[in-house]
Amino acid sequence: MLDINEIQEILPHRYPFLLVDRITDIEKGKSIIGYKNISISEPAFLGHFPGHPIYPGVLILEGMAQAGGVLALKSNDLTKEQLAAKVIYFMSIDGAKFRNPVKPGDKLEYRIEIKKLRGTLIVLEGKAYVDETLVAEAELKAMIVDK
């Protein structure tokens, strides 16, 4: 399990663009589960949509990508110093599908599995759930690079 402070040691993202609150399970080289609590105070709700708040799909994908980034970096057994010198660049997001809307009060759970990990290249299968209901899915490809 990783809390928000540990996540910030791995990812360079910060408010309002850090979209993973906690990692609840990680199996290096295989999978990760994490979540984001969706609050009405999210900056996106100012304009998406007034009177009918829906969490943007692109932010769901970014949250999956961030959880995948934690998995990729942790799977390479890097020291804290090495982690600080690396960043993940996402190269493509394929087959994105949005199944159900995500609303304030939801706990958005990211479940990410590694499909391929070769050196600095990683291919992930990402799924997002709210209360065991699939809300989004996509295949994510990324590279680990030096900052």
Residue pairs with C-beta under 8 A, 6 or more apart in sequence:
1 22
1 23
1 24
1 25
2 10
2 22
2 23
2 26
2 34
2 70
3 22
4 18
4 21
4 22
6 23
7 18
7 20
7 21
7 22
7 23
7 70
8 14
8 18
9 80
9 83
10 69
10 70
10 73
10 74
10 83
11 18
11 20
11 66
11 69
11 70
12 87
13 19
13 66
16 42
16 43
17 62
18 66
19 36
19 59
19 62
19 63
19 66
20 34
20 35
20 36
20 63
20 66
20 67
20 70
20 110
21 34
21 35
21 36
21 37
22 34
22 35
23 32
23 33
23 34
23 67
23 70
24 33
24 34
24 35
25 31
25 32
25 33
26 32
26 33
26 70
26 71
26 74
28 71
28 74
28 75
28 77
29 75
29 114
29 117
30 113
30 114
31 71
31 111
31 112
31 113
31 114
32 67
32 68
32 70
32 71
32 74
32 110
32 111
32 112
33 109
33 110
33 111
33 112
34 67
34 70
34 109
34 110
35 107
35 108
35 109
35 110
36 63
36 107
36 108
36 110
37 106
37 107
37 108
38 55
38 102
38 103
38 104
38 105
38 106
38 107
38 108
39 104
39 105
40 53
40 104
40 105
42 55
42 104
44 55
44 56
44 59
45 53
45 55
45 104
48 54
48 55
48 56
53 103
53 104
54 101
54 102
54 103
55 101
55 102
55 103
55 104
55 106
55 108
57 96
57 98
57 136
60 98
60 102
60 108
60 128
60 135
60 136
61 93
61 96
61 126
61 136
61 138
61 140
63 108
63 110
63 128
64 110
64 112
64 124
64 126
64 127
64 128
64 136
64 138
64 140
65 88
65 90
65 93
65 126
65 140
65 142
67 110
67 112
67 126
68 88
68 112
68 122
68 124
68 126
68 140
68 142
69 88
69 142
71 112
71 114
71 124
72 88
72 114
72 117
72 122
72 124
72 142
72 144
73 83
73 86
73 88
73 144
75 114
75 117
75 122
76 144
78 86
85 146
85 147
86 144
86 145
86 146
86 147
87 144
87 145
87 146
87 147
88 142
88 143
88 144
88 145
89 142
89 143
89 145
90 140
90 141
90 142
91 141
91 142
91 143
92 140
92 141
93 138
93 139
93 140
93 141
94 138
94 139
94 140
94 141
95 137
95 138
95 139
96 136
96 137
96 138
97 136
97 137
97 138
98 135
98 136
99 133
99 134
99 135
99 136
99 137
100 130
100 133
100 134
100 135
101 135
102 108
102 128
102 130
102 135
102 136
106 130
106 131
107 130
107 131
108 128
108 129
108 130
108 135
109 128
109 129
109 130
110 126
110 127
110 128
111 126
111 127
111 128
111 129
112 124
112 125
112 126
112 127
112 140
113 124
113 125
114 122
114 123
114 124
115 123
115 124
115 125
115 139
116 122
116 123
117 123
120 143
120 144
120 145
121 141
121 142
121 143
122 141
122 142
122 143
122 144
123 139
123 140
123 141
124 139
124 140
124 141
124 142
125 137
125 139
125 140
126 136
126 137
126 138
126 139
126 140
127 134
127 136
127 137
128 134
128 135
128 136
128 137
129 135
